[in-house]
């Protein structure tokens, strides 16, 4: 005989399963569509798997990868240094704003917090004017730039735009560190940089995982800055290349879905690699 507790638990499981099905249904439909031929897509509903050689194909995946390959490489070259440097600079800034005392600290923190809420659209005009004035190709040796001015500009822009949110995330984490431990290191003669390098930095692995996943996902998925700053077709990132998979006259839904999954794969890999540390960082564990 089942009691009221068992019935409530069963009802909870039903609700959870319904929510899982609701959120996974679009992914299932997209994945199924990516393996369908044009005929299979037109003759079946989005949730029905392709049946038979007439409906099943992997050509869309091959075509999508071929057209996105250069964009994937460009995104890696742009996103990886931007992610790492923005997290590192945010960590240093947060350490200076949390564990050190100096005049004007609160005002600087307010500027960082304000930077978090600046939308991309509000900085497009001054951003393009800034990069036009800087003239990266004319100021940096050609061997360093290597024809990748747009990618370098895009990477630096994401670093600058990511430092505020990284600083806020790191500061909330550093506020939980044992101040007595840091003070003991200072009394032993350790400099501020030594305390950061030998004590704070090793304890920052979980929050680094949080910021790396957050930043990499945002930078990888960005389309607006990429459209504005990258003019060379050979330097376009994967989001721009994915946008160009849309046909001019006929929408190839299987090609677009395959491209979307290929473009999303790197962010999934990053989460799998840092998932455990990400959970610790979100929970505030050291």
C-alpha positions in Angstrom: 0.0 0.0 0.0 1.5 3.3 -1.1 1.4 6.2 1.3 1.1 10.0 0.6 5.0 10.3 0.6 5.3 7.8 -2.2 2.6 9.4 -4.3 4.3 12.9 -3.9 7.6 11.4 -4.9 6.1 9.7 -8.0 4.4 13.0 -8.9 7.7 14.8 -8.5 9.4 12.3 -10.8 6.7 12.7 -13.4 7.1 16.5 -13.4 10.9 16.1 -13.6 10.7 13.7 -16.5 8.2 16.0 -18.3 10.6 19.0 -17.9 13.6 16.9 -19.2 11.5 15.8 -22.2 10.4 19.4 -22.8 14.0 20.8 -22.8 15.5 17.9 -24.7 12.9 17.7 -27.4 14.4 20.5 -29.6 17.8 18.9 -29.4 16.4 15.5 -30.4 14.5 17.2 -33.3 17.7 19.0 -34.5 19.9 15.9 -34.2 17.4 13.8 -36.1 17.0 16.5 -38.8 20.8 16.6 -39.3 20.8 13.0 -40.4 17.8 13.3 -42.8 17.9 13.9 -46.6 15.8 16.6 -48.0 13.2 14.0 -49.0 13.3 12.5 -45.5 12.8 15.9 -43.9 9.8 16.8 -46.1 8.1 13.4 -45.6 8.5 13.0 -41.9 7.9 15.1 -38.8 10.9 16.7 -37.0 10.9 14.1 -34.2 10.7 11.0 -36.3 14.1 9.4 -37.0 15.1 8.8 -40.7 14.2 5.3 -41.9 15.9 3.7 -44.9 18.6 4.9 -47.3 16.1 7.3 -48.9 15.8 9.3 -45.7 19.1 8.8 -43.9 22.4 10.5 -44.9 25.6 11.9 -43.3 26.3 14.2 -46.3 25.0 17.2 -44.3 27.6 16.6 -41.6 30.5 16.3 -44.2 29.4 19.4 -46.0 28.9 21.4 -42.8 32.3 20.5 -41.5 34.0 21.4 -44.7 32.4 24.8 -44.8 32.9 25.4 -41.0 36.5 24.0 -40.7 38.3 27.3 -41.2 35.8 29.1 -39.0 36.4 26.6 -36.2 40.1 27.1 -36.4 39.8 30.9 -36.4 37.4 30.7 -33.4 39.9 28.5 -31.5 42.8 30.9 -32.3 40.7 33.8 -31.1 38.7 32.4 -28.2 41.4 30.4 -26.3 43.8 33.3 -25.6 40.9 35.7 -25.0 39.4 33.3 -22.4 42.6 32.6 -20.6 43.8 36.2 -20.5 40.4 37.6 -19.4 40.2 35.1 -16.6 43.8 35.8 -15.5 43.4 39.6 -15.5 40.1 39.2 -13.7 41.8 37.1 -11.1 44.6 39.6 -10.5 42.1 42.5 -10.4 39.9 40.7 -7.9 42.8 39.9 -5.7 43.8 43.6 -5.6 40.2 44.6 -4.9 39.5 42.0 -2.2 42.7 41.1 -0.3 44.6 44.3 -0.5 43.8 47.7 1.0 44.4 50.9 -1.0 42.7 54.3 -1.6 40.0 54.4 -4.3 39.3 50.7 -4.1 35.5 51.1 -3.9 35.4 53.5 -6.9 37.4 51.1 -9.1 35.1 48.2 -8.0 32.0 50.3 -9.1 33.6 50.7 -12.5 34.1 47.0 -12.9 30.5 46.3 -11.8 29.2 48.9 -14.3 31.3 47.3 -17.0 29.4 44.0 -16.5 26.1 45.6 -17.6 27.3 47.4 -20.7 25.5 45.8 -23.7 27.5 45.0 -26.8 25.3 47.3 -28.9 26.2 50.4 -26.8 29.9 50.1 -27.7 29.9 49.2 -31.4 30.4 52.8 -32.7 33.2 53.8 -30.3 34.7 50.3 -30.7 35.0 50.6 -34.5 36.3 54.2 -34.2 38.9 53.0 -31.7 40.2 50.2 -33.9 40.2 52.5 -36.9 42.4 55.0 -35.0 44.7 52.3 -33.7 45.5 50.9 -37.1 46.8 47.6 -35.9 48.4 46.6 -39.2 50.4 49.8 -39.3 51.6 49.7 -35.7 52.4 46.0 -35.2 55.1 44.2 -37.3 53.5 42.3 -40.2 55.1 39.1 -39.0 53.2 39.4 -35.7 49.9 40.3 -37.2 50.2 37.9 -40.1 47.1 39.2 -41.9 44.9 38.3 -38.9 44.1 41.9 -37.8 40.5 41.1 -37.4 41.0 38.1 -35.2 43.5 40.0 -33.0 41.1 42.9 -32.6 38.3 40.6 -31.8 40.4 38.7 -29.2 41.5 41.9 -27.5 37.9 43.2 -27.5 36.7 40.1 -25.8 39.5 40.3 -23.2 38.6 43.9 -22.3 34.9 43.1 -22.3 35.3 39.9 -20.2 37.6 41.3 -17.5 34.7 43.0 -15.5 32.6 39.9 -15.2 35.6 37.8 -14.4 36.7 40.2 -11.7 33.2 40.1 -10.1 33.2 36.3 -10.1 36.7 36.1 -8.7 36.0 38.7 -6.1 33.0 36.9 -4.7 35.2 33.7 -4.4 38.2 35.5 -2.9 36.0 37.0 -0.2 35.6 33.5 1.2 39.3 32.8 1.6 40.8 32.5 5.1 42.2 36.0 5.7 44.2 34.7 8.7 46.2 32.5 6.3 46.9 35.3 4.0 47.9 37.6 6.9 50.2 34.9 8.3 52.0 34.8 4.9 52.4 38.5 4.9 53.8 38.5 8.4 56.4 35.9 7.2 57.6 38.5 4.7 55.8 37.4 1.6 55.0 40.1 -0.9 51.5 40.7 -2.3 52.5 39.0 -5.6 54.1 36.0 -3.7 50.9 35.6 -1.7 48.9 35.6 -4.9 51.2 33.2 -6.7 51.8 30.6 -4.0 48.5 30.7 -2.0 45.6 32.4 -3.8 46.3 31.1 -7.3 46.5 27.4 -6.3 43.2 27.8 -4.4 41.5 29.4 -7.4 41.2 26.3 -9.6 37.4 25.9 -9.1 36.6 29.6 -9.8 39.0 29.5 -12.8 36.9 26.6 -14.2 33.7 28.7 -13.7 35.1 31.7 -15.5 36.8 29.7 -18.2 33.6 27.9 -19.1 31.5 31.1 -18.9 34.0 33.2 -20.9 34.7 30.6 -23.5 31.0 30.0 -24.1 30.2 33.7 -24.5 33.2 34.4 -26.7 32.7 31.3 -28.9 29.0 32.1 -29.4 29.5 35.8 -30.2 28.3 37.0 -33.5 27.9 40.7 -33.2 31.5 41.7 -32.6 32.6 39.2 -35.2 30.4 40.8 -37.8 31.6 44.3 -37.0 35.4 43.7 -36.6 36.3 40.9 -39.0 36.1 42.0 -42.6 38.4 39.4 -44.2 36.4 36.3 -45.2 39.4 34.1 -44.5 39.4 35.3 -40.8 35.7 34.8 -40.2 34.8 32.8 -37.0 32.5 29.9 -36.8 29.4 31.8 -35.8 29.7 33.9 -39.0 30.3 30.8 -41.1 27.4 29.1 -39.5 25.1 32.0 -40.3 26.2 31.7 -43.9 25.0 28.1 -44.1 21.5 29.5 -44.6 20.6 29.2 -48.2 19.6 32.1 -50.3 16.6 30.5 -51.9 16.0 27.1 -50.2 16.7 26.4 -46.5 18.7 23.3 -46.1 17.6 22.4 -42.6 19.7 19.3 -42.3 22.8 21.2 -43.2 22.0 24.0 -40.7 21.3 21.5 -37.9 24.5 19.6 -38.6 26.5 22.8 -38.6 24.9 24.0 -35.4 25.9 20.8 -33.6 29.4 21.0 -35.0 29.8 24.6 -33.9 28.5 23.8 -30.4 30.8 20.8 -29.9 33.8 22.7 -28.5 31.8 24.3 -25.7 30.5 20.9 -24.7 34.1 19.6 -24.7 35.2 22.5 -22.4 32.4 21.8 -20.0 33.2 18.1 -19.9 36.9 18.8 -19.2 36.2 21.4 -16.4 32.7 20.2 -15.2 33.8 18.9 -11.8 35.8 22.0 -11.0 32.9 24.1 -12.3 30.5 22.5 -9.8 33.0 23.2 -7.0 33.4 26.8 -8.1 29.7 27.4 -8.2 29.3 25.8 -4.8 32.1 28.0 -3.4 34.3 25.1 -2.5 38.1 25.6 -2.4 
